[in-house]
Amino acid sequence: MALDDAALAALFTNARTHSSFSAEPVSDESLKALYDLAKWGPTSANCSPARFLFVRTPEGKEKLRPCLSGGNIEPVMAAPVTVVVAFDPHFYLKLPELYPEADVKPWFSGNPDLAEETAMRNSSMQGAYVLLAARAMGFATGAMSGFDRTKLDRVFFNENGWKSNFLINLGHPAGEELPARRPRLGFGEAADFA
């Protein structure tokens, strides 16, 4: 079933990166529903390495502040929620549960370089699923890098060993007029046939 033009516009053609949000809070139930939708996006061998930290308390935001690049401090502090898209470097320990039809855990447990590459690639996809699921649910989003990964991981993930990938600011739209869409590369510049 193909999505109609309105759904495609909400997810892609009319969607924009938001840097301001309304003051309306985002509930626990909404964040759980967001995860429960995004978790169904595919990953290689169903490895699902992404882990998500929803930073939304004043204390959490203050812990995040010194990890941010200067230009990202204001948008992050103003967003009701900042999602730290991270990954578990030992994601493969869950593979017997997530991929029970074959023993694929040894692919990664004995190869830390492959495990790291797989975790980064697949958690990036899973973060994109969160962003699109949030748009589908009517939230405004703003993805960003621009932070000190080592510092953030030390502050938030010292105990569980997760590693950060990127951030997504999330909240309800503020109703402001969004900027015009920036250009994108045409097919001939970014794609080809083989």
Secondary structure, 3 states (H helix, E strand, C coil): CCCCHHHHHHHHHCCCCCCCECCCCCCHHHHHHHHHHHCCCCCHHHCCCEEEEEECCHHHHHHHHHHECHHHHHHHHHCCEEEEEEECCCHHHHHHHHCCCCCCHHHHHCCHHHHHHHHHHHHHHHHHHHHHHHHHCCCEEEEECCECHHHHHHHHCCCCCCEEEEEEEEECECCCCCCCCCCCCCHHHHCCCC
